[in-house]
Amino acid sequence: MNILVCIKQVPDTETKIVPNQDSNFIETNSIKWIMNPYDEFAVEQALQVKAANPGSSVTVIRVGKVHDTEALRTALAMGADEAILVEAEDNLDSYMTAKALKGSIDKSGKSADLIFTGKQAIDDDCLQVPQLLAQMMGIPSVSVVVGFEQSEGKLVLKREVEGGALEVYEAESPVLVACNKGLNTPRYASLPGIMKAKRKPLAKYSLSDVGVQAEDRRVHYSNFHLPPEKPPGKTFDASDESKELEVVQQVVNLLRNEAKVI
Amino acid sequence: MAKILVLTETSGNNVKPVTLEILGKLNGQDIEVASLGELSSEAIEQLAKHGASKVHTLRGENLSVYSPEGYSQAYSGFLKSNSYDYVFAGATSQGKDLIPRLAGHFDAGMASEVTNFVIENDEFHGTRPLFAGKCLAKVEIKGPKPHFVTVRPNSLGLPEAPAPNSGEKSTVEVNPGTIRAFVKEVIKGASEKLDLTEANIIVSGGRAMKNSENFKILDELAEVLGATVGASRAAVDSGYAPHNMQVGQTGKTVSPSLYIACGISGAIQHLAGMRTSKVIVAINTDPDAPIFTKADYGIVGDLFKIIPLLTEEFKKTLS
């Protein structure tokens, strides 16, 4: 079984985001780059499927800029077999990214029996690439997946929707699965894994290699700015037990009569 | 005037509030609404009252339950036999999954989860948060039409004076095509409460809750307020609450009118997910906790004492 995993490299969640000088993206110098957290669940699930289906291979694909760290190496160190990097700027839109992924899969000549992605990238938060890629590939997709079972050629996938309800999907390969936290516990890369990863194949393509042009951009961003700071609020000290009731009454009163939210 | 289709979802007999928020904001445009499946007469009335000139209900086989393939095929067929400039939908669980796939049918661009927008000279200009709200940007769409937009629930607000229209009803037969990944069962969530992303009031617990048992006091407070309970990543990672309750950059981004943060210190990735809440109350023993910099009303104190008192006071006030 050919298993593909699409991953993205994003700023660490603790990063303080600052717009760049032209306000058309963020300042990317001195950012710590990590594998998009949801993609770790995708890599892990791919490795579990590989283990359950002897003879399978896992290929990780990333579209993006080369930074100091390389999320593809992390995935290889976790146990993926090979990697494809499509070099591009960090600010591609979802349509270009999906098209580049599709182009790189076509170019690699690999069949896509299963494609895993994270449910969203935590940088642009668009939640478009998994569904767009599946549509471009002509295969079904299930997103926000928290349960994955494989039995007798059938897949049972649990998708989380509002209020913690689950839609239970039945599907057959090929299908794209966009993974959510809760699906599994991603493994850490072992030291031998990290050593081995250095020798695993990593193919590099350019955007034009995979058929993506500047005209493919659909979404244009400008005026990146920080959200307005709130004026300082009121703080009440109820660390002294005798003050507790008074403070609570005051706050409830303010919520009702000043903020008018209850 | 731009010709716009708004895709709606229902909850019981009513349309989801986000549809009405969108309709209100589109006041002045040529607006039609489409839904998969029958709409109640109340729902059609609500849509007409909020400016829908036409309400299309789409009918076809295998469409009683959502599937990305079936729903996108069905809507795609309908859109191809009409010519809309823009298609809007709420950024609900379904909207977030369906609209990108539907946009893919047209090789069209999509703006995800905008929190505000205007349509000027038939052109859409939106604002959307990125990096879980640490940053905002202006967004525009180019390329083949229709252009697709999802709107984050609770961000536009309901219109104060909606402009009514005729809400003329039509039924359209659609073909969902082959559905290869289909829902064979829906397992209900533990809570019948509104989802965090749609909730008007959220009571959220952090690591200081100490264990999952203690979340009961948040449930009691939530019960009185009609609120939904959330949790910080620290609480989720410690196993006190399931991931579907997580608020923050690797959980849900929320914007309720009232957010009560209990024992949450306010890590940057949590603040990113809840900073657009209209009013924030924070309860923490540490007066220097970063959450207080975002709070409208901060209470420095022991949450295990404060929360039961809050529950009692709210009970009195709301009765």
Interface residues (C-beta under 8 A of the other chain):
Chain A: P11 T13 E14 T15 K16 I17 P19 I26 P37 Y38 D93 S94 Y95 A98 I122 D123 D124 D125 C126 L127 Q128 V129 P130 Q131 L132 A134 Q135 M136 I139 P140 S141 V142 S143 V144 V146 L157 K158 R159 E160 V161 E162 G163 G164 A165 L166 E167 V168 Y169 E170 A171 E172 V175 N180 K181 G182 R217 R218 V219 H220 Y221 S222 N223 F224 H225 L226 P227 K230 P232 G233 K234 T235 F236 D237 A238 S239 E241 K243 E244 L245 V247 V248 Q249 V251 V252 L254 L255 R256 A259 V261 I262
Chain B: V65 Y66 S67 P68 E69 S72 T92 S93 Q94 K96 D97 L98 P100 R101 A103 G104 H105 D107 A108 G109 M110 A111 S112 E113 P129 L130 F131 A132 G133 K134 C135 L136 A137 K138 V139 E140 I141 K142 G143 I179 R180 A181 F182 V183 K184 E185 V186 I187 K188 G189 A190 S191 E192 K193 L194 D195 T197 E198 I201 L225 P242 H243 N244 M245 Q246 Q249 T250 G251 T253 S257 L258 A267 I268 Q269 R275 T276 K278 V279 I280 V281 T285 P287 F292 T293 K294 A295 D296 Y297 G298 I299 V300 G301 D302 K305 I306 L309 L310 E313 F314 T317 L318
